[in-house]
Amino acid sequence: QVKVVESGGGLVQAGGSLRLSCTASGLNFGDYSMAWFRQAPGKEREGVSYMSWSGGSAYYSDSVKGRFTISRDNAKNTLYLQMNTLKPEDTAIYYCASHRTARHSYGNLSYRVFQADEYNNWGQGTQVTVSS
């Protein structure tokens, strides 16, 4: 059984930083692309960042590009999201998810990396609150 657990959320002032971690067990972590999503109160879930199983490709939403950095340590079965220069609009529950297909590559279909149905294992989320 696959288990995905996020950690590292908290309360931070605008301009501050947080690093989220996501540990996945029950799957060969190094074979699966991973992504971070977030959902703010009253809003739809949105994709934040994606990293391919090999670590060779990373994508970011326009709202976080240049401020957030995704990385992974396959030896530790862990995905990270370094969030810098946080803004109040970054306040949300952040979710980590693993792709439904091992060693999947999007090629020219990268527009699909933030489609939630591409992922089949989700964590419970970690709350990030940015105060102004």
Rosetta constraint file for C-alpha pairs under 8 A:
AtomPair CA 1 CA 25 HARMONIC 7.99 0.50
AtomPair CA 1 CA 26 HARMONIC 5.36 0.50
AtomPair CA 1 CA 27 HARMONIC 7.98 0.50
AtomPair CA 2 CA 24 HARMONIC 7.05 0.50
AtomPair CA 2 CA 25 HARMONIC 5.59 0.50
AtomPair CA 2 CA 26 HARMONIC 4.26 0.50
AtomPair CA 2 CA 27 HARMONIC 6.08 0.50
AtomPair CA 2 CA 121 HARMONIC 6.95 0.50
AtomPair CA 3 CA 24 HARMONIC 5.60 0.50
AtomPair CA 3 CA 25 HARMONIC 5.23 0.50
AtomPair CA 3 CA 26 HARMONIC 6.31 0.50
AtomPair CA 3 CA 121 HARMONIC 7.42 0.50
AtomPair CA 3 CA 122 HARMONIC 7.88 0.50
AtomPair CA 3 CA 123 HARMONIC 7.23 0.50
AtomPair CA 4 CA 22 HARMONIC 6.76 0.50
AtomPair CA 4 CA 23 HARMONIC 5.75 0.50
AtomPair CA 4 CA 24 HARMONIC 4.43 0.50
AtomPair CA 4 CA 25 HARMONIC 6.59 0.50
AtomPair CA 4 CA 96 HARMONIC 7.18 0.50
AtomPair CA 4 CA 97 HARMONIC 7.25 0.50
AtomPair CA 4 CA 121 HARMONIC 6.91 0.50
AtomPair CA 4 CA 122 HARMONIC 5.98 0.50
AtomPair CA 4 CA 123 HARMONIC 4.57 0.50
AtomPair CA 4 CA 124 HARMONIC 7.73 0.50
AtomPair CA 5 CA 22 HARMONIC 5.47 0.50
AtomPair CA 5 CA 23 HARMONIC 5.33 0.50
AtomPair CA 5 CA 24 HARMONIC 6.48 0.50
AtomPair CA 5 CA 96 HARMONIC 7.65 0.50
AtomPair CA 5 CA 123 HARMONIC 5.08 0.50
AtomPair CA 5 CA 124 HARMONIC 6.73 0.50
AtomPair CA 5 CA 125 HARMONIC 7.49 0.50
AtomPair CA 6 CA 20 HARMONIC 7.04 0.50
AtomPair CA 6 CA 21 HARMONIC 5.60 0.50
AtomPair CA 6 CA 22 HARMONIC 4.33 0.50
AtomPair CA 6 CA 23 HARMONIC 6.56 0.50
AtomPair CA 6 CA 95 HARMONIC 6.97 0.50
AtomPair CA 6 CA 96 HARMONIC 6.57 0.50
AtomPair CA 6 CA 123 HARMONIC 6.26 0.50
AtomPair CA 6 CA 124 HARMONIC 7.12 0.50
AtomPair CA 6 CA 125 HARMONIC 5.82 0.50
AtomPair CA 6 CA 126 HARMONIC 5.90 0.50
AtomPair CA 7 CA 20 HARMONIC 5.76 0.50
AtomPair CA 7 CA 21 HARMONIC 5.24 0.50
AtomPair CA 7 CA 22 HARMONIC 6.39 0.50
AtomPair CA 7 CA 125 HARMONIC 7.87 0.50
AtomPair CA 7 CA 126 HARMONIC 5.91 0.50
AtomPair CA 8 CA 18 HARMONIC 7.10 0.50
AtomPair CA 8 CA 19 HARMONIC 5.97 0.50
AtomPair CA 8 CA 20 HARMONIC 4.50 0.50
AtomPair CA 8 CA 21 HARMONIC 6.04 0.50
AtomPair CA 8 CA 126 HARMONIC 7.11 0.50
AtomPair CA 9 CA 18 HARMONIC 7.09 0.50
AtomPair CA 9 CA 19 HARMONIC 7.57 0.50
AtomPair CA 9 CA 20 HARMONIC 6.22 0.50
AtomPair CA 9 CA 126 HARMONIC 5.27 0.50
AtomPair CA 9 CA 127 HARMONIC 5.20 0.50
AtomPair CA 9 CA 128 HARMONIC 4.88 0.50
AtomPair CA 9 CA 129 HARMONIC 7.90 0.50
AtomPair CA 10 CA 18 HARMONIC 7.89 0.50
AtomPair CA 10 CA 126 HARMONIC 7.96 0.50
AtomPair CA 10 CA 127 HARMONIC 6.15 0.50
AtomPair CA 10 CA 128 HARMONIC 5.05 0.50
AtomPair CA 10 CA 129 HARMONIC 6.12 0.50
AtomPair CA 11 CA 128 HARMONIC 6.17 0.50
AtomPair CA 11 CA 129 HARMONIC 4.73 0.50
AtomPair CA 11 CA 130 HARMONIC 5.90 0.50
AtomPair CA 11 CA 131 HARMONIC 7.32 0.50
AtomPair CA 12 CA 16 HARMONIC 6.08 0.50
AtomPair CA 12 CA 17 HARMONIC 7.25 0.50
AtomPair CA 12 CA 18 HARMONIC 7.74 0.50
AtomPair CA 12 CA 128 HARMONIC 7.91 0.50
AtomPair CA 12 CA 129 HARMONIC 6.33 0.50
AtomPair CA 12 CA 130 HARMONIC 5.01 0.50
AtomPair CA 12 CA 131 HARMONIC 6.26 0.50
AtomPair CA 13 CA 86 HARMONIC 7.63 0.50
AtomPair CA 13 CA 130 HARMONIC 5.35 0.50
AtomPair CA 13 CA 131 HARMONIC 4.77 0.50
AtomPair CA 13 CA 132 HARMONIC 6.17 0.50
AtomPair CA 14 CA 85 HARMONIC 6.92 0.50
AtomPair CA 14 CA 86 HARMONIC 5.31 0.50
AtomPair CA 14 CA 87 HARMONIC 5.01 0.50
AtomPair CA 14 CA 88 HARMONIC 6.24 0.50
AtomPair CA 14 CA 130 HARMONIC 5.67 0.50
AtomPair CA 14 CA 131 HARMONIC 5.67 0.50
AtomPair CA 14 CA 132 HARMONIC 5.32 0.50
AtomPair CA 15 CA 84 HARMONIC 7.08 0.50
AtomPair CA 15 CA 85 HARMONIC 4.14 0.50
AtomPair CA 15 CA 86 HARMONIC 4.89 0.50
AtomPair CA 15 CA 87 HARMONIC 6.38 0.50
AtomPair CA 16 CA 84 HARMONIC 6.17 0.50
AtomPair CA 16 CA 85 HARMONIC 5.41 0.50
AtomPair CA 16 CA 86 HARMONIC 5.49 0.50
AtomPair CA 17 CA 82 HARMONIC 7.48 0.50
AtomPair CA 17 CA 83 HARMONIC 5.40 0.50
AtomPair CA 17 CA 84 HARMONIC 4.40 0.50
AtomPair CA 17 CA 85 HARMONIC 6.17 0.50
AtomPair CA 17 CA 86 HARMONIC 6.15 0.50
AtomPair CA 18 CA 82 HARMONIC 6.18 0.50
AtomPair CA 18 CA 83 HARMONIC 5.24 0.50
AtomPair CA 18 CA 84 HARMONIC 6.73 0.50
AtomPair CA 19 CA 80 HARMONIC 6.82 0.50
AtomPair CA 19 CA 81 HARMONIC 5.56 0.50
AtomPair CA 19 CA 82 HARMONIC 4.40 0.50
AtomPair CA 19 CA 83 HARMONIC 5.88 0.50
AtomPair CA 20 CA 80 HARMONIC 5.52 0.50
AtomPair CA 20 CA 81 HARMONIC 4.99 0.50
AtomPair CA 20 CA 82 HARMONIC 6.42 0.50
AtomPair CA 20 CA 83 HARMONIC 7.82 0.50
AtomPair CA 21 CA 78 HARMONIC 6.63 0.50
AtomPair CA 21 CA 79 HARMONIC 5.71 0.50
AtomPair CA 21 CA 80 HARMONIC 4.56 0.50
AtomPair CA 21 CA 81 HARMONIC 6.53 0.50
AtomPair CA 22 CA 78 HARMONIC 5.38 0.50
AtomPair CA 22 CA 79 HARMONIC 4.92 0.50
AtomPair CA 22 CA 80 HARMONIC 6.23 0.50
AtomPair CA 22 CA 96 HARMONIC 6.32 0.50
AtomPair CA 23 CA 76 HARMONIC 7.89 0.50
AtomPair CA 23 CA 77 HARMONIC 5.72 0.50
AtomPair CA 23 CA 78 HARMONIC 4.50 0.50
AtomPair CA 23 CA 79 HARMONIC 6.46 0.50
AtomPair CA 24 CA 29 HARMONIC 6.70 0.50
AtomPair CA 24 CA 77 HARMONIC 5.86 0.50
AtomPair CA 24 CA 78 HARMONIC 6.56 0.50
AtomPair CA 25 CA 29 HARMONIC 7.31 0.50
AtomPair CA 25 CA 77 HARMONIC 7.15 0.50
AtomPair CA 28 CA 32 HARMONIC 7.23 0.50
AtomPair CA 29 CA 53 HARMONIC 7.94 0.50
AtomPair CA 29 CA 74 HARMONIC 6.35 0.50
AtomPair CA 29 CA 77 HARMONIC 5.50 0.50
AtomPair CA 30 CA 53 HARMONIC 5.80 0.50
AtomPair CA 30 CA 54 HARMONIC 7.07 0.50
AtomPair CA 30 CA 74 HARMONIC 5.23 0.50
AtomPair CA 30 CA 77 HARMONIC 7.30 0.50
AtomPair CA 31 CA 53 HARMONIC 5.33 0.50
AtomPair CA 31 CA 54 HARMONIC 7.45 0.50
AtomPair CA 31 CA 102 HARMONIC 5.24 0.50
AtomPair CA 31 CA 103 HARMONIC 5.12 0.50
AtomPair CA 32 CA 52 HARMONIC 7.15 0.50
AtomPair CA 32 CA 53 HARMONIC 4.62 0.50
AtomPair CA 32 CA 98 HARMONIC 6.32 0.50
AtomPair CA 32 CA 99 HARMONIC 5.91 0.50
AtomPair CA 32 CA 100 HARMONIC 7.90 0.50
AtomPair CA 32 CA 101 HARMONIC 6.95 0.50
AtomPair CA 32 CA 102 HARMONIC 5.02 0.50
AtomPair CA 32 CA 103 HARMONIC 5.72 0.50
AtomPair CA 32 CA 104 HARMONIC 7.29 0.50
AtomPair CA 33 CA 50 HARMONIC 7.46 0.50
AtomPair CA 33 CA 51 HARMONIC 5.80 0.50
AtomPair CA 33 CA 52 HARMONIC 4.24 0.50
AtomPair CA 33 CA 53 HARMONIC 4.00 0.50
AtomPair CA 33 CA 54 HARMONIC 7.62 0.50
AtomPair CA 33 CA 98 HARMONIC 6.09 0.50
AtomPair CA 33 CA 99 HARMONIC 5.37 0.50
AtomPair CA 33 CA 102 HARMONIC 7.51 0.50
AtomPair CA 33 CA 103 HARMONIC 7.07 0.50
AtomPair CA 33 CA 104 HARMONIC 7.03 0.50
AtomPair CA 34 CA 50 HARMONIC 5.86 0.50
AtomPair CA 34 CA 51 HARMONIC 5.49 0.50
AtomPair CA 34 CA 52 HARMONIC 6.44 0.50
AtomPair CA 34 CA 53 HARMONIC 6.99 0.50
AtomPair CA 34 CA 79 HARMONIC 7.50 0.50
AtomPair CA 34 CA 96 HARMONIC 7.25 0.50
AtomPair CA 34 CA 97 HARMONIC 5.76 0.50
AtomPair CA 34 CA 98 HARMONIC 4.61 0.50
AtomPair CA 34 CA 99 HARMONIC 5.88 0.50
AtomPair CA 35 CA 47 HARMONIC 7.54 0.50
AtomPair CA 35 CA 48 HARMONIC 7.48 0.50
AtomPair CA 35 CA 49 HARMONIC 5.57 0.50
AtomPair CA 35 CA 50 HARMONIC 4.16 0.50
AtomPair CA 35 CA 51 HARMONIC 6.20 0.50
AtomPair CA 35 CA 96 HARMONIC 5.80 0.50
AtomPair CA 35 CA 97 HARMONIC 5.43 0.50
AtomPair CA 35 CA 98 HARMONIC 6.57 0.50
AtomPair CA 35 CA 99 HARMONIC 7.78 0.50
AtomPair CA 35 CA 114 HARMONIC 7.81 0.50
AtomPair CA 36 CA 47 HARMONIC 6.27 0.50
AtomPair CA 36 CA 48 HARMONIC 5.42 0.50
AtomPair CA 36 CA 49 HARMONIC 5.18 0.50
AtomPair CA 36 CA 50 HARMONIC 6.36 0.50
AtomPair CA 36 CA 81 HARMONIC 7.85 0.50
AtomPair CA 36 CA 94 HARMONIC 6.81 0.50
AtomPair CA 36 CA 95 HARMONIC 5.60 0.50
AtomPair CA 36 CA 96 HARMONIC 4.63 0.50
AtomPair CA 36 CA 97 HARMONIC 6.44 0.50
AtomPair CA 37 CA 45 HARMONIC 6.62 0.50
AtomPair CA 37 CA 46 HARMONIC 5.48 0.50
AtomPair CA 37 CA 47 HARMONIC 4.30 0.50
AtomPair CA 37 CA 48 HARMONIC 5.06 0.50
AtomPair CA 37 CA 49 HARMONIC 7.04 0.50
AtomPair CA 37 CA 94 HARMONIC 5.74 0.50
AtomPair CA 37 CA 95 HARMONIC 5.05 0.50
AtomPair CA 37 CA 96 HARMONIC 6.33 0.50
AtomPair CA 37 CA 97 HARMONIC 7.77 0.50
AtomPair CA 37 CA 114 HARMONIC 7.93 0.50
AtomPair CA 38 CA 45 HARMONIC 5.51 0.50
AtomPair CA 38 CA 46 HARMONIC 5.50 0.50
AtomPair CA 38 CA 47 HARMONIC 6.50 0.50
AtomPair CA 38 CA 48 HARMONIC 6.70 0.50
AtomPair CA 38 CA 92 HARMONIC 5.86 0.50
AtomPair CA 38 CA 93 HARMONIC 5.40 0.50
AtomPair CA 38 CA 94 HARMONIC 4.26 0.50
AtomPair CA 38 CA 95 HARMONIC 5.76 0.50
AtomPair CA 39 CA 43 HARMONIC 6.32 0.50
AtomPair CA 39 CA 44 HARMONIC 6.00 0.50
AtomPair CA 39 CA 45 HARMONIC 4.32 0.50
AtomPair CA 39 CA 46 HARMONIC 6.32 0.50
AtomPair CA 39 CA 92 HARMONIC 5.19 0.50
AtomPair CA 39 CA 93 HARMONIC 5.34 0.50
AtomPair CA 39 CA 94 HARMONIC 6.64 0.50
AtomPair CA 40 CA 44 HARMONIC 7.25 0.50
AtomPair CA 40 CA 45 HARMONIC 7.33 0.50
AtomPair CA 40 CA 91 HARMONIC 6.37 0.50
AtomPair CA 40 CA 92 HARMONIC 4.15 0.50
AtomPair CA 40 CA 93 HARMONIC 6.35 0.50
AtomPair CA 41 CA 92 HARMONIC 6.97 0.50
AtomPair CA 46 CA 114 HARMONIC 7.26 0.50
AtomPair CA 47 CA 61 HARMONIC 6.67 0.50
AtomPair CA 47 CA 114 HARMONIC 4.76 0.50
AtomPair CA 47 CA 115 HARMONIC 7.44 0.50
AtomPair CA 47 CA 116 HARMONIC 7.81 0.50
AtomPair CA 48 CA 60 HARMONIC 5.72 0.50
AtomPair CA 48 CA 61 HARMONIC 5.16 0.50
AtomPair CA 48 CA 64 HARMONIC 6.99 0.50
AtomPair CA 48 CA 114 HARMONIC 7.63 0.50
AtomPair CA 49 CA 58 HARMONIC 7.16 0.50
AtomPair CA 49 CA 59 HARMONIC 5.46 0.50
AtomPair CA 49 CA 60 HARMONIC 4.41 0.50
AtomPair CA 49 CA 61 HARMONIC 6.33 0.50
AtomPair CA 49 CA 70 HARMONIC 6.66 0.50
AtomPair CA 49 CA 114 HARMONIC 7.88 0.50
AtomPair CA 50 CA 57 HARMONIC 7.91 0.50
AtomPair CA 50 CA 58 HARMONIC 5.37 0.50
AtomPair CA 50 CA 59 HARMONIC 5.09 0.50
AtomPair CA 50 CA 60 HARMONIC 6.60 0.50
AtomPair CA 50 CA 70 HARMONIC 7.25 0.50
AtomPair CA 50 CA 113 HARMONIC 6.79 0.50
AtomPair CA 50 CA 114 HARMONIC 7.62 0.50
AtomPair CA 51 CA 55 HARMONIC 5.86 0.50
AtomPair CA 51 CA 56 HARMONIC 7.53 0.50
AtomPair CA 51 CA 57 HARMONIC 5.66 0.50
AtomPair CA 51 CA 58 HARMONIC 4.43 0.50
AtomPair CA 51 CA 59 HARMONIC 6.66 0.50
AtomPair CA 51 CA 70 HARMONIC 6.87 0.50
AtomPair CA 51 CA 71 HARMONIC 7.17 0.50
AtomPair CA 51 CA 72 HARMONIC 7.90 0.50
AtomPair CA 52 CA 56 HARMONIC 6.21 0.50
AtomPair CA 52 CA 57 HARMONIC 5.23 0.50
AtomPair CA 52 CA 58 HARMONIC 6.48 0.50
AtomPair CA 52 CA 104 HARMONIC 7.80 0.50
AtomPair CA 52 CA 105 HARMONIC 7.34 0.50
AtomPair CA 53 CA 102 HARMONIC 7.97 0.50
AtomPair CA 53 CA 103 HARMONIC 6.04 0.50
AtomPair CA 53 CA 104 HARMONIC 7.50 0.50
AtomPair CA 54 CA 103 HARMONIC 7.90 0.50
AtomPair CA 55 CA 71 HARMONIC 7.49 0.50
AtomPair CA 55 CA 72 HARMONIC 7.09 0.50
AtomPair CA 58 CA 70 HARMONIC 7.27 0.50
AtomPair CA 59 CA 113 HARMONIC 7.98 0.50
AtomPair CA 60 CA 64 HARMONIC 6.50 0.50
AtomPair CA 60 CA 65 HARMONIC 5.50 0.50
AtomPair CA 60 CA 68 HARMONIC 7.93 0.50
AtomPair CA 61 CA 65 HARMONIC 6.05 0.50
AtomPair CA 64 CA 68 HARMONIC 5.67 0.50
AtomPair CA 67 CA 83 HARMONIC 6.19 0.50
AtomPair CA 67 CA 84 HARMONIC 5.18 0.50
AtomPair CA 67 CA 85 HARMONIC 6.15 0.50
AtomPair CA 67 CA 86 HARMONIC 7.72 0.50
AtomPair CA 68 CA 81 HARMONIC 6.68 0.50
AtomPair CA 68 CA 82 HARMONIC 5.47 0.50
AtomPair CA 68 CA 83 HARMONIC 4.47 0.50
AtomPair CA 68 CA 84 HARMONIC 5.98 0.50
AtomPair CA 69 CA 81 HARMONIC 5.67 0.50
AtomPair CA 69 CA 82 HARMONIC 5.03 0.50
AtomPair CA 69 CA 83 HARMONIC 6.61 0.50
AtomPair CA 70 CA 79 HARMONIC 7.48 0.50
AtomPair CA 70 CA 80 HARMONIC 5.65 0.50
AtomPair CA 70 CA 81 HARMONIC 4.60 0.50
AtomPair CA 70 CA 82 HARMONIC 6.35 0.50
AtomPair CA 71 CA 79 HARMONIC 5.98 0.50
AtomPair CA 71 CA 80 HARMONIC 5.19 0.50
AtomPair CA 71 CA 81 HARMONIC 6.57 0.50
AtomPair CA 72 CA 77 HARMONIC 7.82 0.50
AtomPair CA 72 CA 78 HARMONIC 5.79 0.50
AtomPair CA 72 CA 79 HARMONIC 4.33 0.50
AtomPair CA 72 CA 80 HARMONIC 5.85 0.50
AtomPair CA 73 CA 77 HARMONIC 6.15 0.50
AtomPair CA 73 CA 78 HARMONIC 5.36 0.50
AtomPair CA 73 CA 79 HARMONIC 6.41 0.50
AtomPair CA 74 CA 78 HARMONIC 6.29 0.50
AtomPair CA 86 CA 90 HARMONIC 6.48 0.50
AtomPair CA 86 CA 130 HARMONIC 6.74 0.50
AtomPair CA 87 CA 91 HARMONIC 7.60 0.50
AtomPair CA 87 CA 130 HARMONIC 6.12 0.50
AtomPair CA 87 CA 131 HARMONIC 7.79 0.50
AtomPair CA 87 CA 132 HARMONIC 7.56 0.50
AtomPair CA 88 CA 129 HARMONIC 7.31 0.50
AtomPair CA 88 CA 130 HARMONIC 4.67 0.50
AtomPair CA 88 CA 131 HARMONIC 5.68 0.50
AtomPair CA 88 CA 132 HARMONIC 5.97 0.50
AtomPair CA 89 CA 130 HARMONIC 7.56 0.50
AtomPair CA 90 CA 128 HARMONIC 7.52 0.50
AtomPair CA 90 CA 129 HARMONIC 7.43 0.50
AtomPair CA 90 CA 130 HARMONIC 6.70 0.50
AtomPair CA 91 CA 127 HARMONIC 7.78 0.50
AtomPair CA 91 CA 128 HARMONIC 5.36 0.50
AtomPair CA 91 CA 129 HARMONIC 4.55 0.50
AtomPair CA 91 CA 130 HARMONIC 5.46 0.50
AtomPair CA 92 CA 127 HARMONIC 6.07 0.50
AtomPair CA 92 CA 128 HARMONIC 5.51 0.50
AtomPair CA 92 CA 129 HARMONIC 6.62 0.50
AtomPair CA 93 CA 125 HARMONIC 5.78 0.50
AtomPair CA 93 CA 126 HARMONIC 5.40 0.50
AtomPair CA 93 CA 127 HARMONIC 4.37 0.50
AtomPair CA 93 CA 128 HARMONIC 6.00 0.50
AtomPair CA 94 CA 125 HARMONIC 5.20 0.50
AtomPair CA 94 CA 126 HARMONIC 5.28 0.50
AtomPair CA 94 CA 127 HARMONIC 6.24 0.50
AtomPair CA 94 CA 128 HARMONIC 7.01 0.50
AtomPair CA 95 CA 122 HARMONIC 6.87 0.50
AtomPair CA 95 CA 123 HARMONIC 5.92 0.50
AtomPair CA 95 CA 124 HARMONIC 6.74 0.50
AtomPair CA 95 CA 125 HARMONIC 4.43 0.50
AtomPair CA 95 CA 126 HARMONIC 6.71 0.50
AtomPair CA 96 CA 122 HARMONIC 5.90 0.50
AtomPair CA 96 CA 123 HARMONIC 5.67 0.50
AtomPair CA 96 CA 125 HARMONIC 7.04 0.50
AtomPair CA 97 CA 119 HARMONIC 6.02 0.50
AtomPair CA 97 CA 120 HARMONIC 7.10 0.50
AtomPair CA 97 CA 121 HARMONIC 5.41 0.50
AtomPair CA 97 CA 122 HARMONIC 4.47 0.50
AtomPair CA 97 CA 123 HARMONIC 6.52 0.50
AtomPair CA 98 CA 119 HARMONIC 5.46 0.50
AtomPair CA 98 CA 120 HARMONIC 6.40 0.50
AtomPair CA 98 CA 121 HARMONIC 5.36 0.50
AtomPair CA 98 CA 122 HARMONIC 6.82 0.50
AtomPair CA 99 CA 104 HARMONIC 7.91 0.50
AtomPair CA 99 CA 118 HARMONIC 5.92 0.50
AtomPair CA 99 CA 119 HARMONIC 4.20 0.50
AtomPair CA 99 CA 120 HARMONIC 6.22 0.50
AtomPair CA 99 CA 121 HARMONIC 7.34 0.50
AtomPair CA 100 CA 118 HARMONIC 6.03 0.50
AtomPair CA 100 CA 119 HARMONIC 4.94 0.50
AtomPair CA 100 CA 120 HARMONIC 5.14 0.50
AtomPair CA 100 CA 121 HARMONIC 7.50 0.50
AtomPair CA 106 CA 110 HARMONIC 5.33 0.50
AtomPair CA 106 CA 112 HARMONIC 7.71 0.50
AtomPair CA 106 CA 113 HARMONIC 7.59 0.50
AtomPair CA 109 CA 113 HARMONIC 7.95 0.50
AtomPair CA 112 CA 118 HARMONIC 7.78 0.50
AtomPair CA 113 CA 118 HARMONIC 7.39 0.50
AtomPair CA 114 CA 118 HARMONIC 7.83 0.50
AtomPair CA 115 CA 119 HARMONIC 7.92 0.50
